């Protein structure tokens, strides 16, 4: 069950990355991480945290390129 939750969290982050402004994307990431912390194992949460960090870095790199 927790693997399914982890996958859903990653999908939420990806959806927000594609369809949100920078501020909304960051807020979604924070909300997902805050809620996921209560239901995922420590290892899964660390995996999700790394995933969110990578998406944030991609978003920042893309914004720098566009400017």
Steps between C-alpha positions, in 0.01 A plus 500: 500500500773748586664442159176611341493810719862576406415469132195725540711764677752497217220539246357796692841667496540433127152633422568815700832547323334494160197711573583747776679824554821486699341604827208258467739219406707560813188512715372172354837336566497616861143379552571161345814456708327605822219252451721221369723518808213356705433197279830398339788314655817699567669347194204577275474854632869558430444365149208739450700788642781431253246476219343835593844660526591380150174636355561836670852516358367417153240773534760756608736401217218534247403845630862616480521382138179680407620828645 
